[in-house]
Amino acid sequence: MSGVWLFKTNGVIQLVENRPSAADHHQHGGDHQARRKALIHLPTGQTVSSYTCLEQILRGLGWERYYGGDPQLFQFHKQSSIDLISLPKDFSRFNSVYMYDIVVKNPNIFHVRDVVV
């Protein structure tokens, strides 16, 4: 799947994913495999499968846990930057919007890929 980023006037960014068309369905042999997004750490090829894993990678990149914000969020900041990464406490809610935020704030380190479930 691919999508388009929509930038709204209130500063909110939203990824609108394209739905597969009938032509895509026929092109792929009619398989019905479910797909989802995964965050990949490019230097190791490792799929980020938990916040423990993600935190270890981010710490190595100079990110630190930020504890001053919303208790419903898991947050990181860099002292050398004004950037803040905010993630839902529940890893099951970690979706492509959060993944792309990490990719943008860590160029050439992470990539988001479609994976078959």
MOPAC internal coordinates of N, CA, C and O (Angstrom, degrees):
PM7 1SCF
backbone

  N    0.0000 0     0.00 0     0.00 0    0    0    0
  C    1.4402 1     0.00 0     0.00 0    1    0    0
  C    1.5147 1   109.14 1     0.00 0    2    1    0
  O    1.2310 1   121.60 1   -27.19 1    3    2    1
  N    1.2992 1   114.55 1   152.81 1    3    2    1
  C    1.4447 1   120.72 1   173.84 1    5    3    2
  C    1.5125 1   107.10 1  -133.30 1    6    5    3
  O    1.2310 1   120.67 1    -1.92 1    7    6    5
  N    1.3048 1   116.33 1   178.08 1    7    6    5
  C    1.4511 1   117.75 1  -178.42 1    9    7    6
  C    1.5020 1   111.94 1  -161.31 1   10    9    7
  O    1.2310 1   121.97 1     5.70 1   11   10    9
  N    1.3259 1   113.84 1  -174.30 1   11   10    9
  C    1.4465 1   122.36 1  -178.85 1   13   11   10
  C    1.5217 1   107.42 1  -130.03 1   14   13   11
  O    1.2310 1   121.02 1   -45.55 1   15   14   13
  N    1.3394 1   115.66 1   134.45 1   15   14   13
  C    1.4584 1   120.02 1   175.18 1   17   15   14
  C    1.5219 1   108.77 1   -83.89 1   18   17   15
  O    1.2310 1   120.15 1   -52.70 1   19   18   17
  N    1.3234 1   117.32 1   127.30 1   19   18   17
  C    1.4617 1   122.63 1   176.07 1   21   19   18
  C    1.5220 1   108.37 1  -104.29 1   22   21   19
  O    1.2310 1   120.67 1   -52.80 1   23   22   21
  N    1.3252 1   116.33 1   127.20 1   23   22   21
  C    1.4509 1   122.19 1   177.61 1   25   23   22
  C    1.5198 1   107.15 1  -105.35 1   26   25   23
  O    1.2310 1   120.66 1   -67.25 1   27   26   25
  N    1.3187 1   116.34 1   112.75 1   27   26   25
  C    1.4571 1   121.09 1  -177.38 1   29   27   26
  C    1.5304 1   110.15 1   -89.52 1   30   29   27
  O    1.2310 1   120.54 1   -19.42 1   31   30   29
  N    1.3239 1   116.58 1   160.58 1   31   30   29
  C    1.4593 1   121.47 1  -176.28 1   33   31   30
  C    1.5294 1   112.79 1   -65.17 1   34   33   31
  O    1.2310 1   119.78 1   157.15 1   35   34   33
  N    1.3208 1   118.03 1   -22.85 1   35   34   33
  C    1.4577 1   120.25 1   179.49 1   37   35   34
  C    1.5276 1   112.48 1   -86.86 1   38   37   35
  O    1.2310 1   120.14 1  -170.88 1   39   38   37
  N    1.3470 1   117.33 1     9.12 1   39   38   37
  C    1.4609 1   121.49 1   176.50 1   41   39   38
  C    1.5172 1   114.58 1    89.83 1   42   41   39
  O    1.2310 1   119.73 1   178.76 1   43   42   41
  N    1.3095 1   118.13 1    -1.24 1   43   42   41
  C    1.4574 1   122.07 1  -179.81 1   45   43   42
  C    1.5295 1   109.52 1   -81.67 1   46   45   43
  O    1.2310 1   120.99 1   -43.37 1   47   46   45
  N    1.3258 1   115.71 1   136.63 1   47   46   45
  C    1.4649 1   121.77 1   177.55 1   49   47   46
  C    1.5187 1   107.50 1  -111.75 1   50   49   47
  O    1.2310 1   120.68 1   -43.89 1   51   50   49
  N    1.3329 1   116.30 1   136.11 1   51   50   49
  C    1.4677 1   120.39 1  -178.64 1   53   51   50
  C    1.5189 1   109.17 1  -137.34 1   54   53   51
  O    1.2310 1   120.67 1   -46.52 1   55   54   53
  N    1.3475 1   116.33 1   133.48 1   55   54   53
  C    1.4573 1   121.13 1   174.64 1   57   55   54
  C    1.5197 1   108.38 1   -90.42 1   58   57   55
  O    1.2310 1   120.71 1   -60.21 1   59   58   57
  N    1.3357 1   116.25 1   119.79 1   59   58   57
  C    1.4544 1   121.83 1   176.64 1   61   59   58
  C    1.5196 1   106.16 1  -103.63 1   62   61   59
  O    1.2310 1   120.78 1   -69.03 1   63   62   61
  N    1.3373 1   116.12 1   110.97 1   63   62   61
  C    1.4602 1   120.57 1  -176.29 1   65   63   62
  C    1.5117 1   111.11 1   -82.18 1   66   65   63
  O    1.2310 1   121.06 1   -40.20 1   67   66   65
  N    1.3360 1   115.57 1   139.80 1   67   66   65
  C    1.4595 1   121.38 1   176.17 1   69   67   66
  C    1.5168 1   109.13 1   -73.09 1   70   69   67
  O    1.2310 1   120.58 1   -38.49 1   71   70   69
  N    1.2896 1   116.50 1   141.51 1   71   70   69
  C    1.4632 1   121.98 1   175.36 1   73   71   70
  C    1.5197 1   108.84 1   -89.31 1   74   73   71
  O    1.2310 1   119.50 1   -38.24 1   75   74   73
  N    1.3420 1   118.57 1   141.76 1   75   74   73
  C    1.4608 1   118.97 1   178.30 1   77   75   74
  C    1.5246 1   110.96 1   -63.55 1   78   77   75
  O    1.2310 1   120.57 1   -41.68 1   79   78   77
  N    1.3308 1   116.51 1   138.32 1   79   78   77
  C    1.4532 1   121.47 1   179.67 1   81   79   78
  C    1.5190 1   110.01 1   -88.17 1   82   81   79
  O    1.2310 1   120.62 1    -6.88 1   83   82   81
  N    1.3226 1   116.42 1   173.12 1   83   82   81
  C    1.4644 1   121.13 1   176.55 1   85   83   82
  C    1.5185 1   109.91 1   -61.39 1   86   85   83
  O    1.2310 1   120.08 1   144.57 1   87   86   85
  N    1.3474 1   117.46 1   -35.43 1   87   86   85
  C    1.4684 1   121.09 1   178.38 1   89   87   86
  C    1.5231 1   110.74 1   -63.90 1   90   89   87
  O    1.2310 1   120.22 1   140.01 1   91   90   89
  N    1.3469 1   117.18 1   -39.99 1   91   90   89
  C    1.4636 1   120.61 1   177.03 1   93   91   90
  C    1.5192 1   110.15 1   -62.60 1   94   93   91
  O    1.2310 1   120.83 1   139.65 1   95   94   93
  N    1.3179 1   116.02 1   -40.35 1   95   94   93
  C    1.4620 1   121.42 1  -179.38 1   97   95   94
  C    1.5198 1   110.56 1   -60.29 1   98   97   95
  O    1.2310 1   120.37 1   134.27 1   99   98   97
  N    1.3399 1   116.90 1   -45.73 1   99   98   97
  C    1.4577 1   120.85 1  -179.42 1  101   99   98
  C    1.5213 1   111.27 1   -71.16 1  102  101   99
  O    1.2310 1   120.49 1   144.88 1  103  102  101
  N    1.3178 1   116.67 1   -35.12 1  103  102  101
  C    1.4535 1   121.60 1  -178.49 1  105  103  102
  C    1.5258 1   111.13 1   -63.97 1  106  105  103
  O    1.2310 1   119.62 1   147.00 1  107  106  105
  N    1.2939 1   118.33 1   -33.00 1  107  106  105
  C    1.4579 1   122.52 1  -177.92 1  109  107  106
  C    1.5245 1   112.44 1   -96.47 1  110  109  107
  O    1.2310 1   120.30 1  -158.21 1  111  110  109
  N    1.3030 1   117.03 1    21.79 1  111  110  109
  C    1.4562 1   120.27 1   175.40 1  113  111  110
  C    1.5061 1   114.76 1    72.52 1  114  113  111
  O    1.2310 1   120.19 1  -164.80 1  115  114  113
  N    1.3247 1   117.25 1    15.20 1  115  114  113
  C    1.4566 1   120.34 1   176.54 1  117  115  114
  C    1.5224 1   113.69 1    73.95 1  118  117  115
  O    1.2310 1   119.90 1  -163.08 1  119  118  117
  N    1.3410 1   117.80 1    16.92 1  119  118  117
  C    1.4609 1   118.15 1  -179.99 1  121  119  118
  C    1.5249 1   109.55 1   -68.13 1  122  121  119
  O    1.2310 1   121.09 1   -28.86 1  123  122  121
  N    1.3149 1   115.52 1   151.14 1  123  122  121
  C    1.4527 1   121.33 1  -177.41 1  125  123  122
  C    1.5188 1   111.38 1  -116.00 1  126  125  123
  O    1.2310 1   120.29 1  -146.62 1  127  126  125
  N    1.3187 1   117.04 1    33.38 1  127  126  125
  C    1.4532 1   120.28 1  -179.15 1  129  127  126
  C    1.5247 1   109.81 1   -72.52 1  130  129  127
  O    1.2310 1   120.98 1   -44.72 1  131  130  129
  N    1.3190 1   115.73 1   135.28 1  131  130  129
  C    1.4557 1   120.55 1   178.38 1  133  131  130
  C    1.5242 1   109.12 1   -77.26 1  134  133  131
  O    1.2310 1   121.24 1   -36.49 1  135  134  133
  N    1.3219 1   115.23 1   143.51 1  135  134  133
  C    1.4624 1   120.78 1   179.45 1  137  135  134
  C    1.5239 1   108.81 1  -123.72 1  138  137  135
  O    1.2310 1   121.53 1   -31.19 1  139  138  137
  N    1.3054 1   114.67 1   148.81 1  139  138  137
  C    1.4593 1   121.03 1   174.29 1  141  139  138
  C    1.5221 1   107.78 1  -144.03 1  142  141  139
  O    1.2310 1   120.51 1    -7.76 1  143  142  141
  N    1.3045 1   116.63 1   172.24 1  143  142  141
  C    1.4584 1   122.30 1   179.12 1  145  143  142
  C    1.5213 1   109.74 1   -92.02 1  146  145  143
  O    1.2310 1   121.08 1   -32.22 1  147  146  145
  N    1.3284 1   115.54 1   147.78 1  147  146  145
  C    1.4615 1   121.13 1   175.73 1  149  147  146
  C    1.5191 1   108.32 1  -136.23 1  150  149  147
  O    1.2310 1   120.62 1   -37.44 1  151  150  149
  N    1.3235 1   116.42 1   142.56 1  151  150  149
  C    1.4546 1   122.46 1   176.10 1  153  151  150
  C    1.5223 1   107.98 1   -91.01 1  154  153  151
  O    1.2310 1   120.70 1   -55.59 1  155  154  153
  N    1.3267 1   116.27 1   124.41 1  155  154  153
  C    1.4590 1   122.02 1  -177.07 1  157  155  154
  C    1.5248 1   109.14 1  -112.50 1  158  157  155
  O    1.2310 1   120.46 1   -48.70 1  159  158  157
  N    1.3454 1   116.73 1   131.30 1  159  158  157
  C    1.4629 1   122.30 1   173.36 1  161  159  158
  C    1.5217 1   106.40 1   -85.53 1  162  161  159
  O    1.2310 1   120.12 1   -72.42 1  163  162  161
  N    1.3284 1   117.38 1   107.58 1  163  162  161
  C    1.4617 1   122.48 1  -171.26 1  165  163  162
  C    1.5393 1   114.70 1   -60.37 1  166  165  163
  O    1.2310 1   118.58 1   136.66 1  167  166  165
  N    1.3435 1   120.31 1   -43.34 1  167  166  165
  C    1.4596 1   118.43 1  -178.12 1  169  167  166
  C    1.5333 1   114.36 1   -59.37 1  170  169  167
  O    1.2310 1   120.24 1   149.93 1  171  170  169
  N    1.3371 1   117.15 1   -30.07 1  171  170  169
  C    1.4695 1   120.14 1  -178.48 1  173  171  170
  C    1.5220 1   113.10 1  -109.83 1  174  173  171
  O    1.2310 1   120.31 1   164.99 1  175  174  173
  N    1.3288 1   117.02 1   -15.01 1  175  174  173
  C    1.4619 1   120.90 1  -175.15 1  177  175  174
  C    1.5173 1   112.61 1    74.50 1  178  177  175
  O    1.2310 1   120.40 1  -171.15 1  179  178  177
  N    1.3259 1   116.84 1     8.85 1  179  178  177
  C    1.4650 1   123.54 1  -176.63 1  181  179  178
  C    1.5290 1   111.17 1   -77.31 1  182  181  179
  O    1.2310 1   120.59 1   -44.19 1  183  182  181
  N    1.3301 1   116.48 1   135.81 1  183  182  181
  C    1.4631 1   122.03 1   172.67 1  185  183  182
  C    1.5212 1   108.00 1   -82.44 1  186  185  183
  O    1.2310 1   120.54 1   -48.91 1  187  186  185
  N    1.3207 1   116.58 1   131.09 1  187  186  185
  C    1.4677 1   121.11 1   177.72 1  189  187  186
  C    1.5224 1   107.29 1   -76.16 1  190  189  187
  O    1.2310 1   120.99 1   -68.03 1  191  190  189
  N    1.3229 1   115.71 1   111.97 1  191  190  189
  C    1.4613 1   120.88 1  -173.81 1  193  191  190
  C    1.5259 1   113.68 1  -111.88 1  194  193  191
  O    1.2310 1   120.29 1   177.46 1  195  194  193
  N    1.3422 1   117.04 1    -2.54 1  195  194  193
  C    1.4613 1   120.46 1   179.31 1  197  195  194
  C    1.5219 1   109.18 1  -161.65 1  198  197  195
  O    1.2310 1   120.90 1   -15.16 1  199  198  197
  N    1.3173 1   115.88 1   164.84 1  199  198  197
  C    1.4573 1   119.54 1   176.47 1  201  199  198
  C    1.5239 1   110.62 1   -70.14 1  202  201  199
  O    1.2310 1   119.64 1   151.39 1  203  202  201
  N    1.3149 1   118.29 1   -28.61 1  203  202  201
  C    1.4643 1   121.13 1   176.49 1  205  203  202
  C    1.5264 1   109.56 1   -60.73 1  206  205  203
  O    1.2310 1   120.85 1   133.37 1  207  206  205
  N    1.3140 1   115.98 1   -46.63 1  207  206  205
  C    1.4594 1   122.66 1   177.99 1  209  207  206
  C    1.5273 1   110.12 1   -62.49 1  210  209  207
  O    1.2310 1   120.17 1   131.89 1  211  210  209
  N    1.3316 1   117.29 1   -48.11 1  211  210  209
  C    1.4614 1   122.06 1  -178.71 1  213  211  210
  C    1.5227 1   110.85 1   -62.72 1  214  213  211
  O    1.2310 1   119.95 1   136.04 1  215  214  213
  N    1.3222 1   117.70 1   -43.96 1  215  214  213
  C    1.4605 1   120.99 1  -178.80 1  217  215  214
  C    1.5262 1   111.12 1   -61.74 1  218  217  215
  O    1.2310 1   119.91 1   140.25 1  219  218  217
  N    1.3040 1   117.77 1   -39.75 1  219  218  217
  C    1.4679 1   121.75 1   178.84 1  221  219  218
  C    1.5413 1   110.18 1   -61.25 1  222  221  219
  O    1.2310 1   120.51 1   135.39 1  223  222  221
  N    1.3181 1   116.63 1   -44.61 1  223  222  221
  C    1.4717 1   120.77 1   179.43 1  225  223  222
  C    1.5246 1   110.51 1   -66.25 1  226  225  223
  O    1.2310 1   120.44 1   133.09 1  227  226  225
  N    1.3398 1   116.77 1   -46.91 1  227  226  225
  C    1.4618 1   120.39 1  -178.32 1  229  227  226
  C    1.5311 1   111.94 1   -62.92 1  230  229  227
  O    1.2310 1   119.99 1   141.09 1  231  230  229
  N    1.3321 1   117.62 1   -38.91 1  231  230  229
  C    1.4741 1   120.42 1   177.52 1  233  231  230
  C    1.5237 1   110.75 1   -60.62 1  234  233  231
  O    1.2310 1   120.81 1   140.99 1  235  234  233
  N    1.3272 1   116.06 1   -39.01 1  235  234  233
  C    1.4562 1   120.55 1   177.73 1  237  235  234
  C    1.5233 1   112.76 1   -65.35 1  238  237  235
  O    1.2310 1   120.42 1   158.98 1  239  238  237
  N    1.3183 1   116.80 1   -21.02 1  239  238  237
  C    1.4635 1   122.55 1   178.85 1  241  239  238
  C    1.5349 1   112.57 1   -95.65 1  242  241  239
  O    1.2310 1   120.63 1  -176.22 1  243  242  241
  N    1.3383 1   116.41 1     3.78 1  243  242  241
  C    1.4640 1   120.26 1   178.02 1  245  243  242
  C    1.5122 1   115.53 1    95.71 1  246  245  243
  O    1.2310 1   119.76 1  -174.95 1  247  246  245
  N    1.3277 1   118.07 1     5.05 1  247  246  245
  C    1.4611 1   121.57 1   177.31 1  249  247  246
  C    1.5259 1   109.13 1   -82.41 1  250  249  247
  O    1.2310 1   120.61 1   -34.88 1  251  250  249
  N    1.3243 1   116.43 1   145.12 1  251  250  249
  C    1.4620 1   122.51 1   178.07 1  253  251  250
  C    1.5162 1   109.28 1  -125.08 1  254  253  251
  O    1.2310 1   120.93 1   -27.42 1  255  254  253
  N    1.3404 1   115.83 1   152.58 1  255  254  253
  C    1.4644 1   119.64 1   175.34 1  257  255  254
  C    1.5145 1   109.22 1   -64.81 1  258  257  255
  O    1.2310 1   120.87 1   -38.97 1  259  258  257
  N    1.3132 1   115.95 1   141.03 1  259  258  257
  C    1.4531 1   123.41 1   177.32 1  261  259  258
  C    1.5227 1   106.78 1  -115.53 1  262  261  259
  O    1.2310 1   120.75 1   -58.28 1  263  262  261
  N    1.3388 1   116.18 1   121.72 1  263  262  261
  C    1.4597 1   120.34 1  -174.25 1  265  263  262
  C    1.5254 1   113.46 1  -109.19 1  266  265  263
  O    1.2310 1   118.90 1  -173.69 1  267  266  265
  N    1.3204 1   119.70 1     6.31 1  267  266  265
  C    1.4537 1   121.56 1  -173.76 1  269  267  266
  C    1.5106 1   115.64 1   -91.10 1  270  269  267
  O    1.2310 1   119.92 1  -179.32 1  271  270  269
  N    1.3049 1   117.75 1     0.68 1  271  270  269
  C    1.4555 1   119.57 1  -173.04 1  273  271  270
  C    1.5118 1   114.53 1  -103.82 1  274  273  271
  O    1.2310 1   121.66 1    30.92 1  275  274  273
  N    1.2848 1   114.43 1  -149.08 1  275  274  273
  C    1.4588 1   124.95 1  -178.31 1  277  275  274
  C    1.5308 1   110.45 1   -64.32 1  278  277  275
  O    1.2310 1   119.50 1   -51.07 1  279  278  277
  N    1.3312 1   118.56 1   128.93 1  279  278  277
  C    1.4753 1   120.55 1  -179.91 1  281  279  278
  C    1.5367 1   113.34 1   -67.68 1  282  281  279
  O    1.2310 1   120.36 1   166.51 1  283  282  281
  N    1.3202 1   116.92 1   -13.49 1  283  282  281
  C    1.4658 1   120.66 1   178.04 1  285  283  282
  C    1.5297 1   112.08 1   -84.83 1  286  285  283
  O    1.2310 1   120.45 1   176.82 1  287  286  285
  N    1.3501 1   116.74 1    -3.18 1  287  286  285
  C    1.4572 1   120.98 1  -176.59 1  289  287  286
  C    1.5228 1   112.03 1  -116.85 1  290  289  287
  O    1.2310 1   121.25 1   -28.83 1  291  290  289
  N    1.2969 1   115.22 1   151.17 1  291  290  289
  C    1.4533 1   125.81 1   173.54 1  293  291  290
  C    1.5257 1   103.45 1  -106.56 1  294  293  291
  O    1.2310 1   119.52 1   -65.95 1  295  294  293
  N    1.3590 1   118.52 1   114.05 1  295  294  293
  C    1.4555 1   120.35 1  -171.16 1  297  295  294
  C    1.5252 1   113.02 1  -124.20 1  298  297  295
  O    1.2310 1   121.33 1   -28.49 1  299  298  297
  N    1.3492 1   115.06 1   151.51 1  299  298  297
  C    1.4571 1   123.28 1   177.57 1  301  299  298
  C    1.5172 1   108.90 1  -134.55 1  302  301  299
  O    1.2310 1   120.90 1   -32.62 1  303  302  301
  N    1.3330 1   115.88 1   147.38 1  303  302  301
  C    1.4672 1   120.41 1   173.96 1  305  303  302
  C    1.5220 1   108.35 1  -141.37 1  306  305  303
  O    1.2310 1   121.52 1   -17.95 1  307  306  305
  N    1.3424 1   114.69 1   162.05 1  307  306  305
  C    1.4618 1   122.36 1   175.57 1  309  307  306
  C    1.5134 1   107.53 1  -115.88 1  310  309  307
  O    1.2310 1   120.43 1   -45.53 1  311  310  309
  N    1.3188 1   116.79 1   134.47 1  311  310  309
  C    1.4605 1   119.00 1   179.36 1  313  311  310
  C    1.5187 1   111.61 1   -65.49 1  314  313  311
  O    1.2310 1   120.08 1   151.91 1  315  314  313
  N    1.3291 1   117.46 1   -28.09 1  315  314  313
  C    1.4604 1   121.41 1  -178.05 1  317  315  314
  C    1.5299 1   112.56 1   -85.14 1  318  317  315
  O    1.2310 1   120.07 1  -171.05 1  319  318  317
  N    1.3272 1   117.47 1     8.95 1  319  318  317
  C    1.4571 1   121.20 1  -173.44 1  321  319  318
  C    1.5230 1   110.87 1  -147.18 1  322  321  319
  O    1.2310 1   120.81 1   -17.28 1  323  322  321
  N    1.3184 1   116.06 1   162.72 1  323  322  321
  C    1.4694 1   120.19 1   173.40 1  325  323  322
  C    1.5251 1   110.85 1   -94.05 1  326  325  323
  O    1.2310 1   120.31 1   179.34 1  327  326  325
  N    1.3398 1   117.01 1    -0.66 1  327  326  325
  C    1.4644 1   121.51 1  -177.39 1  329  327  326
  C    1.5246 1   112.19 1   -68.92 1  330  329  327
  O    1.2310 1   121.60 1   -33.91 1  331  330  329
  N    1.3181 1   114.55 1   146.09 1  331  330  329
  C    1.4533 1   122.87 1   175.14 1  333  331  330
  C    1.5196 1   107.45 1  -135.58 1  334  333  331
  O    1.2310 1   120.77 1   -49.69 1  335  334  333
  N    1.3079 1   116.13 1   130.31 1  335  334  333
  C    1.4679 1   121.28 1   175.26 1  337  335  334
  C    1.5165 1   106.70 1  -101.56 1  338  337  335
  O    1.2310 1   120.29 1   -58.73 1  339  338  337
  N    1.3258 1   117.05 1   121.27 1  339  338  337
  C    1.4613 1   122.39 1   179.61 1  341  339  338
  C    1.5184 1   108.79 1  -117.70 1  342  341  339
  O    1.2310 1   120.89 1   -54.11 1  343  342  341
  N    1.3227 1   115.90 1   125.89 1  343  342  341
  C    1.4626 1   122.71 1  -176.64 1  345  343  342
  C    1.5207 1   109.71 1  -128.31 1  346  345  343
  O    1.2310 1   119.66 1   -29.67 1  347  346  345
  N    1.3305 1   118.25 1   150.33 1  347  346  345
  C    1.4674 1   119.21 1   176.84 1  349  347  346
  C    1.5281 1   110.06 1   -67.16 1  350  349  347
  O    1.2310 1   120.00 1   -38.23 1  351  350  349
  N    1.3239 1   117.61 1   141.77 1  351  350  349
  C    1.4792 1   121.12 1   179.52 1  353  351  350
  C    1.5281 1   112.05 1   -55.84 1  354  353  351
  O    1.2310 1   120.63 1   144.08 1  355  354  353
  N    1.3111 1   116.41 1   -35.92 1  355  354  353
  C    1.4605 1   122.40 1  -178.15 1  357  355  354
  C    1.5325 1   109.09 1   -84.85 1  358  357  355
  O    1.2310 1   119.98 1   -67.31 1  359  358  357
  N    1.3435 1   117.65 1   112.69 1  359  358  357
  C    1.4698 1   121.43 1  -176.73 1  361  359  358
  C    1.5265 1   111.93 1   -61.30 1  362  361  359
  O    1.2310 1   119.34 1   155.35 1  363  362  361
  N    1.3175 1   118.87 1   -24.65 1  363  362  361
  C    1.4654 1   120.64 1   179.34 1  365  363  362
  C    1.5325 1   111.35 1   -66.83 1  366  365  363
  O    1.2310 1   119.88 1   163.36 1  367  366  365
  N    1.3323 1   117.84 1   -16.64 1  367  366  365
  C    1.4733 1   122.55 1   177.48 1  369  367  366
  C    1.5309 1   111.89 1   -95.17 1  370  369  367
  O    1.2310 1   120.08 1  -178.32 1  371  370  369
  N    1.3300 1   117.45 1     1.68 1  371  370  369
  C    1.4651 1   123.64 1   178.55 1  373  371  370
  C    1.5266 1   107.70 1   -73.07 1  374  373  371
  O    1.2310 1   120.49 1   -74.95 1  375  374  373
  N    1.3411 1   116.67 1   105.05 1  375  374  373
  C    1.4650 1   120.64 1  -174.79 1  377  375  374
  C    1.5204 1   111.54 1  -120.29 1  378  377  375
  O    1.2310 1   120.33 1     7.73 1  379  378  377
  N    1.3185 1   116.98 1  -172.27 1  379  378  377
  C    1.4613 1   121.83 1  -173.46 1  381  379  378
  C    1.5286 1   113.48 1   -61.25 1  382  381  379
  O    1.2310 1   119.30 1   148.89 1  383  382  381
  N    1.3169 1   118.95 1   -31.11 1  383  382  381
  C    1.4682 1   120.67 1   178.92 1  385  383  382
  C    1.5263 1   109.91 1   -61.32 1  386  385  383
  O    1.2310 1   120.19 1   134.20 1  387  386  385
  N    1.3307 1   117.24 1   -45.80 1  387  386  385
  C    1.4681 1   121.63 1   178.82 1  389  387  386
  C    1.5325 1   110.38 1   -68.16 1  390  389  387
  O    1.2310 1   120.64 1   141.68 1  391  390  389
  N    1.3215 1   116.38 1   -38.32 1  391  390  389
  C    1.4683 1   120.65 1   179.68 1  393  391  390
  C    1.5185 1   110.89 1   -61.90 1  394  393  391
  O    1.2310 1   120.43 1   133.94 1  395  394  393
  N    1.3402 1   116.78 1   -46.06 1  395  394  393
  C    1.4611 1   120.20 1  -179.68 1  397  395  394
  C    1.5242 1   111.58 1   -66.43 1  398  397  395
  O    1.2310 1   119.64 1   149.01 1  399  398  397
  N    1.3230 1   118.29 1   -30.99 1  399  398  397
  C    1.4573 1   121.24 1   175.58 1  401  399  398
  C    1.5284 1   109.91 1   -62.43 1  402  401  399
  O    1.2310 1   120.58 1   138.05 1  403  402  401
  N    1.3226 1   116.50 1   -41.95 1  403  402  401
  C    1.4657 1   121.24 1   177.98 1  405  403  402
  C    1.5271 1   110.33 1   -65.84 1  406  405  403
  O    1.2310 1   120.33 1   138.33 1  407  406  405
  N    1.3268 1   116.98 1   -41.67 1  407  406  405
  C    1.4699 1   121.21 1   179.35 1  409  407  406
  C    1.5350 1   110.50 1   -60.98 1  410  409  407
  O    1.2310 1   119.99 1   134.21 1  411  410  409
  N    1.3236 1   117.62 1   -45.79 1  411  410  409
  C    1.4609 1   121.79 1  -178.23 1  413  411  410
  C    1.5275 1   111.14 1   -63.48 1  414  413  411
  O    1.2310 1   120.26 1   142.46 1  415  414  413
  N    1.3251 1   117.11 1   -37.54 1  415  414  413
  C    1.4639 1   120.84 1  -176.63 1  417  415  414
  C    1.5292 1   113.00 1   -85.94 1  418  417  415
  O    1.2310 1   120.38 1   174.57 1  419  418  417
  N    1.3379 1   116.89 1    -5.43 1  419  418  417
  C    1.4619 1   122.67 1   178.48 1  421  419  418
  C    1.5211 1   109.40 1  -138.03 1  422  421  419
  O    1.2310 1   120.18 1  -112.08 1  423  422  421
  N    1.3390 1   117.26 1    67.92 1  423  422  421
  C    1.4691 1   120.03 1  -175.34 1  425  423  422
  C    1.5255 1   112.61 1   -58.95 1  426  425  423
  O    1.2310 1   121.05 1   -39.45 1  427  426  425
  N    1.3212 1   115.60 1   140.55 1  427  426  425
  C    1.4718 1   124.13 1   177.77 1  429  427  426
  C    1.5275 1   114.10 1    66.93 1  430  429  427
  O    1.2310 1   120.02 1  -167.49 1  431  430  429
  N    1.3186 1   117.57 1    12.51 1  431  430  429
  C    1.4662 1   121.21 1   179.34 1  433  431  430
  C    1.5220 1   110.94 1  -111.76 1  434  433  431
  O    1.2310 1   120.39 1   143.27 1  435  434  433
  N    1.3292 1   116.86 1   -36.73 1  435  434  433
  C    1.4567 1   121.98 1  -178.03 1  437  435  434
  C    1.5238 1   109.81 1  -124.83 1  438  437  435
  O    1.2310 1   121.53 1   -20.91 1  439  438  437
  N    1.3305 1   114.68 1   159.09 1  439  438  437
  C    1.4619 1   122.57 1   177.01 1  441  439  438
  C    1.5251 1   107.44 1  -147.82 1  442  441  439
  O    1.2310 1   120.10 1   -33.65 1  443  442  441
  N    1.3275 1   117.41 1   146.35 1  443  442  441
  C    1.4512 1   121.64 1   176.26 1  445  443  442
  C    1.5273 1   107.51 1  -104.70 1  446  445  443
  O    1.2310 1   121.01 1   -49.99 1  447  446  445
  N    1.3383 1   115.67 1   130.01 1  447  446  445
  C    1.4651 1   120.87 1  -179.34 1  449  447  446
  C    1.5238 1   109.69 1  -129.29 1  450  449  447
  O    1.2310 1   121.76 1   -26.10 1  451  450  449
  N    1.3364 1   114.23 1   153.90 1  451  450  449
  C    1.4558 1   120.53 1   169.95 1  453  451  450
  C    1.5191 1   107.82 1   -78.25 1  454  453  451
  O    1.2310 1   120.57 1   -43.84 1  455  454  453
  N    1.3216 1   116.51 1   136.16 1  455  454  453
  C    1.4586 1   121.29 1   175.54 1  457  455  454
  C    1.5104 1   108.78 1  -128.60 1  458  457  455
  O    1.2310 1   120.45 1   -31.07 1  459  458  457
  N    1.3174 1   116.75 1   148.93 1  459  458  457
  C    1.4548 1   122.01 1   177.43 1  461  459  458
  C    1.5167 1   107.92 1   -84.68 1  462  461  459
  O    1.2310 1   121.22 1   -49.00 1  463  462  461
  N    1.3336 1   115.27 1   131.00 1  463  462  461
  C    1.4660 1   120.92 1  -179.78 1  465  463  462
  C    1.5054 1   109.59 1   -91.09 1  466  465  463
  O    1.2310 1   120.10 1   180.00 1  467  466  465

